Amino acid sequence: MQVENKESLLNLARNADERLFAARCLDYVHAVVKAKKAVVLTGFLDPGQVGLLEDICRGYGEVRALLWGGYPEAERRRALVVAKDNQWYEEDYKVEILQVVPLKTDSLPGHRDYLGSLMGLGINRDKIGDIVRQDKGVAVFAAKEILAFLSQNLNKVGRYPVTVQLLDGANFEFSAPVLIEKVVTTASPRLDALVGKAFNLSRTDSTLLVQQGKVFQNWRQQVNPSKLVVEGDVISCRGRGRFRVLKSAGMTKKAREKFILGFDPEYK
């Protein structure tokens, strides 16, 4: 790869963390193309990282990324980086499912409780995929290589004792979360305006949050308060939650734009 092309691909990153991830993606590409490695398996990636990896694969031109997170609707997915002309690779994403069930059901832990307990074991975030609510507890999608460790060491979620066992994919149930809808109106579809309305903040405070790098649009940091938001965008704000722009619902009589936002109660 020419130095200029490498730099242009690294410059797809928006911040230092993304640049480190982009450099890691280039290492994956190098291993496949230069070192003739049949396939490189990544950790679990969020949709923003997936987009960056796919951009780098397209920019390099000789590789592709195949994705799987354990079920078709998965948000976090592992990638197999392979050469475009390679038809003989082994398609094994090494994704397993653990069922984690609280022994007490007086007040069930939420998504952040489960994730916090997993991270508290010293596990890297890229070893954990989606955490999906089930009739009993949750299904945790995890990298196969940490399965034994989790089974032996995850015994509490917050203050709740839990049981952990392997879950067969045939017994996994997925239903899309019921979003809590909120109708807001703004003078314009700017990012800071929607963040302010979504989280009941002043325009000054929401603008500052964006400028401080605490707001992510479609899983990528966005520091431009005037960035436009469109239908389908997913916006998150550190420490406050996230929402999806479900619908752009036209103009009000006072010439303000109306939006319907959807909040997942698991991410409050």
DOMAR-283753 format. One record per residue (C-alpha): residue number from 1; residue in one letter; x negated, y, z negated. Coordinates in Angstrom, 1 decimal, always signed. Layout:
NUM:A:X:Y:Z
...
***
This chain:
1:M:+0.0:+0.0:+0.0
2:Q:-1.3:+3.4:+0.9
3:V:-2.0:+5.8:-2.0
4:E:+0.4:+8.4:-0.5
5:N:+3.2:+5.8:-0.3
6:K:+2.6:+4.6:-3.8
7:E:+2.8:+8.2:-5.1
8:S:+6.0:+8.9:-3.2
9:L:+7.6:+5.8:-4.8
10:L:+6.4:+6.7:-8.2
11:N:+7.9:+10.2:-7.7
12:L:+11.3:+8.6:-7.5
13:A:+11.2:+8.6:-11.3
14:R:+12.8:+11.5:-13.2
15:N:+10.8:+11.2:-16.4
16:A:+7.9:+9.5:-18.1
17:D:+9.8:+6.4:-19.0
18:E:+11.1:+6.0:-15.5
19:R:+7.6:+6.5:-14.1
20:L:+6.3:+3.7:-16.3
21:F:+9.1:+1.5:-15.1
22:A:+8.4:+2.5:-11.4
23:A:+4.8:+1.5:-11.9
24:R:+5.9:-1.8:-13.3
25:C:+8.1:-2.3:-10.2
26:L:+5.1:-1.7:-8.0
27:D:+3.2:-4.4:-10.0
28:Y:+6.1:-6.8:-9.2
29:V:+5.9:-5.9:-5.5
30:H:+2.1:-6.3:-5.5
31:A:+2.3:-9.7:-7.2
32:V:+4.8:-10.9:-4.5
33:V:+3.1:-9.4:-1.4
34:K:-0.6:-9.2:-2.2
35:A:-1.0:-12.0:-4.8
36:K:+1.3:-14.3:-2.7
37:K:+3.4:-15.1:-5.8
38:A:+6.7:-16.7:-4.7
39:V:+8.9:-14.8:-7.1
40:V:+8.7:-12.4:-10.0
41:L:+11.5:-12.4:-12.6
42:T:+12.2:-9.2:-14.4
43:G:+13.8:-8.6:-17.8
44:F:+17.4:-7.3:-18.0
45:L:+17.8:-4.0:-16.2
46:D:+20.5:-1.4:-16.6
47:P:+22.2:-0.1:-13.4
48:G:+19.8:+2.9:-13.3
49:Q:+16.8:+0.7:-13.4
50:V:+18.3:-1.6:-10.8
51:G:+18.8:+1.4:-8.5
52:L:+15.2:+2.5:-8.9
53:L:+13.9:-1.1:-8.3
54:E:+16.0:-1.4:-5.1
55:D:+14.7:+2.0:-3.9
56:I:+11.1:+0.9:-4.4
57:C:+11.7:-2.4:-2.6
58:R:+13.3:-0.5:+0.3
59:G:+10.4:+2.0:+0.3
60:Y:+7.8:-0.8:+0.4
61:G:+9.8:-2.7:+3.1
62:E:+8.6:-6.2:+2.6
63:V:+10.4:-7.3:-0.5
64:R:+14.0:-7.5:-1.9
65:A:+15.5:-7.8:-5.3
66:L:+18.2:-10.4:-6.1
67:L:+20.3:-9.7:-9.2
68:W:+22.2:-11.7:-11.8
69:G:+23.3:-11.0:-15.3
70:G:+25.2:-14.2:-16.2
71:Y:+28.6:-13.4:-14.7
72:P:+29.8:-11.4:-11.7
73:E:+30.8:-8.2:-13.5
74:A:+27.6:-8.0:-15.6
75:E:+26.3:-4.5:-16.2
76:R:+22.8:-5.5:-17.2
77:R:+21.1:-7.9:-14.8
78:R:+17.8:-9.7:-14.3
79:A:+16.1:-9.4:-10.9
80:L:+14.2:-11.8:-8.8
81:V:+11.7:-9.9:-6.6
82:V:+10.9:-12.0:-3.5
83:A:+9.4:-11.4:-0.1
84:K:+12.1:-10.8:+2.5
85:D:+10.9:-13.7:+4.7
86:N:+10.7:-16.1:+1.8
87:Q:+13.5:-18.8:+2.0
88:W:+11.8:-21.3:-0.3
89:Y:+11.9:-19.6:-3.7
90:E:+13.6:-21.1:-6.8
91:E:+16.6:-19.0:-7.7
92:D:+16.5:-19.3:-11.5
93:Y:+17.3:-16.1:-13.5
94:K:+16.9:-17.9:-16.9
95:V:+20.0:-16.3:-18.4
96:E:+21.7:-18.0:-21.3
97:I:+24.7:-17.2:-23.4
98:L:+24.9:-17.3:-27.2
99:Q:+28.2:-17.1:-29.1
100:V:+27.8:-15.0:-32.2
101:V:+30.7:-15.3:-34.6
102:P:+31.1:-13.4:-37.9
103:L:+32.1:-15.6:-40.9
104:K:+34.2:-12.8:-42.3
105:T:+36.9:-11.2:-40.2
106:D:+38.1:-8.4:-42.5
107:S:+36.4:-5.8:-40.4
108:L:+34.7:-6.9:-37.2
109:P:+31.3:-5.4:-36.2
110:G:+31.1:-3.4:-33.0
111:H:+28.7:-3.4:-30.0
112:R:+26.2:-1.1:-31.7
113:D:+26.1:-3.4:-34.8
114:Y:+25.3:-6.4:-32.7
115:L:+22.7:-4.6:-30.6
116:G:+21.1:-3.0:-33.7
117:S:+20.8:-6.4:-35.4
118:L:+19.2:-7.9:-32.3
119:M:+16.7:-5.0:-32.0
120:G:+16.0:-5.3:-35.8
121:L:+14.5:-8.7:-35.1
122:G:+11.8:-7.1:-33.0
123:I:+13.2:-8.1:-29.7
124:N:+12.6:-6.0:-26.6
125:R:+15.7:-4.5:-25.1
126:D:+15.0:-6.1:-21.7
127:K:+15.5:-9.5:-23.3
128:I:+19.1:-8.8:-24.0
129:G:+21.8:-8.5:-21.4
130:D:+25.5:-7.7:-21.9
131:I:+27.3:-8.2:-25.2
132:V:+30.9:-9.1:-24.5
133:R:+33.8:-9.4:-26.9
134:Q:+35.4:-12.8:-27.1
135:D:+38.4:-14.3:-29.0
136:K:+35.8:-15.3:-31.6
137:G:+32.9:-12.9:-32.0
138:V:+30.9:-12.0:-29.0
139:A:+29.0:-13.6:-26.1
140:V:+25.4:-12.4:-26.0
141:F:+23.6:-12.8:-22.7
142:A:+19.9:-13.3:-23.4
143:A:+16.7:-14.4:-21.7
144:K:+16.2:-18.1:-21.9
145:E:+12.7:-17.6:-23.4
146:I:+14.0:-16.1:-26.7
147:L:+16.9:-18.5:-27.2
148:A:+15.3:-20.6:-29.9
149:F:+14.1:-17.5:-31.7
150:L:+17.6:-16.0:-31.8
151:S:+19.2:-19.2:-32.8
152:Q:+16.9:-19.5:-35.8
153:N:+16.7:-15.8:-36.9
154:L:+20.0:-14.1:-36.1
155:N:+22.0:-14.8:-39.2
156:K:+23.6:-11.4:-40.0
157:V:+25.1:-8.6:-38.0
158:G:+25.1:-5.6:-40.2
159:R:+26.4:-6.8:-43.5
160:Y:+28.3:-9.7:-41.9
161:P:+26.9:-13.3:-42.0
162:V:+27.2:-14.9:-38.5
163:T:+27.0:-18.3:-36.8
164:V:+25.1:-18.6:-33.6
165:Q:+25.5:-21.4:-31.0
166:L:+24.9:-21.9:-27.3
167:L:+27.9:-21.1:-25.2
168:D:+28.7:-22.9:-21.9
169:G:+29.3:-20.5:-19.0
170:A:+32.5:-22.3:-18.3
171:N:+33.9:-21.3:-21.7
172:F:+32.9:-17.6:-21.3
173:E:+35.8:-15.3:-20.9
174:F:+35.6:-11.8:-19.4
175:S:+38.3:-9.2:-19.3
176:A:+37.6:-5.6:-18.4
177:P:+37.8:-3.4:-21.5
178:V:+40.9:-1.3:-22.0
179:L:+39.6:+2.3:-21.7
180:I:+41.0:+5.1:-23.8
181:E:+42.0:+7.8:-21.4
182:K:+41.6:+11.5:-21.9
183:V:+42.7:+14.3:-19.5
184:V:+40.6:+17.4:-19.3
185:T:+40.4:+20.5:-17.2
186:T:+37.4:+22.5:-16.2
187:A:+36.6:+25.5:-14.1
188:S:+34.1:+23.4:-12.1
189:P:+33.0:+19.7:-12.0
190:R:+29.6:+20.5:-13.5
191:L:+27.9:+18.0:-15.8
192:D:+27.7:+20.3:-18.8
193:A:+31.4:+21.2:-18.4
194:L:+32.5:+17.6:-18.4
195:V:+30.2:+16.6:-21.3
196:G:+31.6:+19.5:-23.3
197:K:+35.2:+18.6:-22.6
198:A:+34.6:+14.9:-23.2
199:F:+33.0:+15.3:-26.6
200:N:+34.7:+18.5:-27.8
201:L:+31.6:+20.6:-27.6
202:S:+31.1:+24.3:-26.8
203:R:+29.6:+24.9:-23.3
204:T:+26.5:+26.2:-24.9
205:D:+26.0:+23.0:-26.9
206:S:+26.7:+20.7:-24.0
207:T:+24.3:+22.6:-21.7
208:L:+21.6:+22.3:-24.4
209:L:+22.2:+18.6:-24.7
210:V:+21.6:+18.2:-20.9
211:Q:+18.5:+20.4:-20.9
212:Q:+17.1:+18.3:-23.8
213:G:+17.4:+15.1:-21.8
214:K:+20.0:+13.5:-23.9
215:V:+22.6:+13.1:-21.1
216:F:+22.5:+10.3:-18.5
217:Q:+24.5:+10.3:-15.3
218:N:+24.9:+6.8:-13.9
219:W:+22.3:+5.5:-16.3
220:R:+19.6:+8.0:-15.3
221:Q:+18.5:+11.0:-17.2
222:Q:+19.9:+14.3:-15.8
223:V:+18.5:+17.6:-17.1
224:N:+20.3:+19.9:-14.6
225:P:+23.5:+21.2:-16.3
226:S:+24.9:+22.3:-13.0
227:K:+24.7:+18.8:-11.4
228:L:+28.1:+18.0:-10.0
229:V:+30.1:+15.0:-11.3
230:V:+32.2:+12.9:-9.0
231:E:+34.9:+10.2:-9.5
232:G:+33.3:+6.9:-10.6
233:D:+30.3:+8.5:-12.4
234:V:+29.4:+7.1:-15.8
235:I:+28.1:+9.7:-18.2
236:S:+26.5:+8.9:-21.6
237:C:+25.2:+11.2:-24.3
238:R:+22.8:+9.9:-26.9
239:G:+24.5:+9.6:-30.3
240:R:+28.0:+10.5:-29.0
241:G:+29.1:+7.8:-26.6
242:R:+29.8:+7.4:-22.9
243:F:+32.7:+7.8:-20.5
244:R:+33.6:+7.1:-16.9
245:V:+35.2:+9.6:-14.6
246:L:+38.2:+7.6:-13.6
247:K:+39.9:+10.1:-11.4
248:S:+39.7:+13.5:-10.0
249:A:+43.3:+14.5:-10.4
250:G:+43.5:+17.8:-8.4
251:M:+44.0:+21.4:-9.5
252:T:+46.2:+22.9:-12.2
253:K:+48.4:+25.9:-11.6
254:K:+45.6:+28.0:-13.1
255:A:+43.1:+26.8:-10.4
256:R:+41.2:+24.5:-12.8
257:E:+40.1:+21.0:-11.9
258:K:+41.7:+18.1:-13.7
259:F:+39.9:+14.9:-14.5
260:I:+40.9:+11.7:-16.2
261:L:+38.1:+10.3:-18.3
262:G:+37.9:+6.7:-19.7
263:F:+36.2:+5.9:-22.9
264:D:+35.2:+2.4:-23.9
265:P:+36.0:+2.0:-27.7
266:E:+33.0:-0.3:-28.1
267:Y:+30.7:+2.7:-27.3
268:K:+32.1:+5.3:-29.6
***
